[in-house]
Amino acid sequence: MGSLSDAHLYKVICGGGASVEKSPAMPPWGDIVPGDDILNLIAHLRSICPSS
């Protein structure tokens, strides 16, 4: 998690796993969740996940 940029996480959440050549089982949320909420989610993930 610590090695992934916020831009990468944003891309994964918006476009789903397939957008970064990962599992298509992770659906895209970009059409459902507003961009500001995705940024808030990333901030929350950063607050609960260790950086290393």
C-alpha positions as CSV (number, residue, x, y, z in Angstrom):
1,M,0.0,0.0,0.0
2,G,2.8,2.4,0.9
3,S,4.4,2.0,-2.5
4,L,1.2,2.9,-4.4
5,S,0.6,6.5,-5.3
6,D,-2.7,8.2,-4.7
7,A,-3.1,8.6,-8.4
8,H,-2.7,4.8,-8.8
9,L,-5.3,4.1,-6.1
10,Y,-7.7,6.6,-7.7
11,K,-7.3,4.9,-11.1
12,V,-8.0,1.4,-9.6
13,I,-11.1,2.7,-7.7
14,C,-12.4,4.6,-10.7
15,G,-11.6,2.1,-13.4
16,G,-11.5,-1.2,-11.6
17,G,-8.8,-3.8,-11.4
18,A,-8.6,-4.2,-15.1
19,S,-7.6,-0.6,-15.5
20,V,-4.2,-1.4,-14.0
21,E,-3.9,-4.9,-15.4
22,K,-5.2,-6.6,-12.2
23,S,-8.2,-8.8,-11.6
24,P,-11.4,-7.7,-13.3
25,A,-13.2,-8.9,-10.2
26,M,-12.6,-5.4,-8.7
27,P,-15.4,-3.4,-10.4
28,P,-15.0,0.2,-11.5
29,W,-16.7,2.7,-9.2
30,G,-16.0,5.9,-11.1
31,D,-19.5,6.2,-12.4
32,I,-21.1,5.6,-9.0
33,V,-18.8,7.3,-6.4
34,P,-18.0,11.0,-6.9
35,G,-14.4,11.9,-7.3
36,D,-14.2,13.8,-3.9
37,D,-15.5,10.7,-2.1
38,I,-12.8,8.6,-3.8
39,L,-10.2,11.0,-2.6
40,N,-11.7,10.8,0.9
41,L,-11.6,7.0,0.7
42,I,-7.9,7.1,-0.3
43,A,-7.2,9.3,2.7
44,H,-9.1,6.9,4.9
45,L,-7.1,3.9,3.6
46,R,-3.9,5.8,4.2
47,S,-4.9,6.5,7.8
48,I,-5.6,2.8,8.6
49,C,-3.0,1.0,6.5
50,P,0.7,1.0,7.5
51,S,2.9,2.9,5.0
52,S,5.5,0.1,4.8
